[in-house]
Amino acid sequence: MSTALLAEPGTGRDPVTARILDAALAELSEYGLRRVSVEDIRRRAKVDRTTVYRRFGTKNELIAAALQRWILRGLTEIAAEVANRPTVGERLTEGFVRAVLLVRTDPLIGRLLRSEPETFLPHLTTEGAPILRACREFLAAQCRALRPDFDADAAAEIALRLAQSVVLTPHGCFDLRDEAALRAFATRYLAPLTR
């Protein structure tokens, strides 16, 4: 599986792969992780089984790639929304807030977290390295474009790991239930990473 291919939100260089990943996301939205099958995905994408397995060796690789596509699409939208912020710290803060809110309110992610946590969580945790890497590379590139003089990879990974923790374990000593609380948390703890 090519990380470079998956790192492109639109996979514009390979429309067949994009169609397969979009079909996988549609199937996941309707049926969840346990009930989705490669057969249903390939039928929805209007490709044969061999085409799917040539691009993705296993169902798990296909699911991971589809989830990565979903996340990178969201990050692309968030990057466009925060592009007018003048500093990396402000972009990182606002991007964190919007990313957490997106994941919290998305119907697909919400459904998978509620109905199939034992199947879904490994894609975000123990088996989540490809998704983390792609997201870190994307975020770091956004930061470097504005300010190439600091460790963008470290700041991006810390922000991602904090967002993951806030989404997966929402209750703790920080009250992060609403947008204002998320923004105050990110301003206090994330923005200093860029100084």
N, C-alpha and C positions, 0 to 999 in steps of 0.2 A: 504494500500500500504506500502510495507516494504522499509524504507529508506536504510537499510543495503544492501538489494538486489540491489537497484538502484545505490548505491554508488560504486558498482563494475563496471568499464567500460565494461567488457565483459559479465557481469551477468553469469559467467561460471558455477555457481551452478544450474542454471535453463535455459537450452538451449531453452525451449519453450518461456519463457519470452524474451530472447534475440532475438528470431526469430520474435516475435510480435513487439518488439521495432524497429528492423531493417526494418520490413515491414511498420511500421508507418512512419519512416523517409523517406523511398522510396516514399510512398504515398504523404507525405508533399512536397517532392521535385517536384513531378509531378503535384499535384493538389492544393497545398496550404491548409491553415487551414480551410477555409469556405467549400471547396468542398470535403475535405477528409471525409470518413465515416468509422465507425467501421466495417461495412460490407466489404468494400474494403480492409481494413487492415487485417481482419481475413482471407479473401480469399487469399491475397498475402502471408500471414504467414502459410497458409494451416492448420488452426485450426478452431474449431467451435466457435460460438459466446459466448457460456457459458465459454469456456476456457479464452477468452479475459476478460470477465466481472468478472471472479473469481480473476483475477490478478489485474485488474484495474476497479474500481467501475463505472467510468464514462469516456466518451470520453475525457473530459478535463484532468482527471488524466492520461490517456494514453498519451495524447499529451505532458503534462508536463514531464512525465517519458521519453518519446522519446527525447525531447529537452535536458533533463538532461543527457541522455546517450550520445548525440552528444557533449555536452559541456565537459563531463568527458573524452570522447575519446580524444578530443582536448587537454585537460589539461594533460592527460597521455603522449601524444606525445611531448608536450612542456616540461614536466618534464624530459623526456629522452634527449631532445635536450639541456637543460641547466644543466644537471647533472654534467658536467665537470667544471662548474663555482665554484671557490674555496670558495666564501662566500655566506651567505644567502642574503645579500644586492644585490650582482651581480645576483643571481638566481631570486630574486624577480623583479629586474629591467628588466632583459632580458625576463623573463616569462611574465611580463606585456606587453612589446613591442610585443612579438610574439602572445599573446592572442588577443590583439587589432587588429593586422594585420590579424589574422585568421578570426575573426568575420567580419571584414570589407570586406574580399575578398571571403568568403564562398558563393557559389551560393544559397544555401537554405536560409541562414539567410538574405542575400541581397534581395532575392525575397520576403520573408515574410515582411521585413521592408518596402520595396517599395510598394508592392501590397496590403498588409493587415495589416497595422500598428495598426489599432483599434482592431483587433483580436489578433495579435501577441504580442504587447507590454505588455499587462497584464501578460503574461507568464514570462516576464523579470523584471516587476516592481511590481505592486500591488499584483499579485498572485505568485511572484517569490521567496517567502521564501524557499520552498523546494530546488530549484536549488541553491540559494545562500548558504544555509546550506551545501549542499553536496559539492559544490565547495570550500567553506571555510574549511571544514573538510579535503578535499583532499590537498589543498595548505598548510594548517597548519601542516599536517603530513609530507609533504616534507620539510618544514622549521625545524620542530622539529628533524627530522632525522639528520640534520647537526648541529643544535644548539638548544639544549633543554632549554637554560637558559633565553629565552625571551618570550613575549606574542605573540606566533605564530598565535593564533586565531584573535587577534586584527589586526595584520599586514596583514593577509590574507584577512580579511573582508574589511579593508580600500583599499587594492589593488583592490579587486573585485569591490567595489563601485566606485572607480575612473575609472576603465576600463569600467564599465557600463555607466558612465557619458560621457566618451570620445566617446564611440561608439554611444550612443543615442543622444548626443548633441555635435557634433563635432566642432562647431564654438564657439569661445569665445576669451578671451584675450590671451590664449595660442594658438600658431599655431602648431597644432599637426597633420598635414596632412601627414607627411612622417615618415619613420622609424627613421631617425636621430633625428628629433624633439621629437618623442615619447621617445626615449632613453634618451635624455637630460632631459626631464621632469621627467621621472621615476628615473633617477640618483639623481636629485636634491630633489624630494619630496617623493619618496618611499624608497629609500635606507636608509635614516636616521632613518626610523622606526625600523631598525634592530640594531641600535647602543645602 
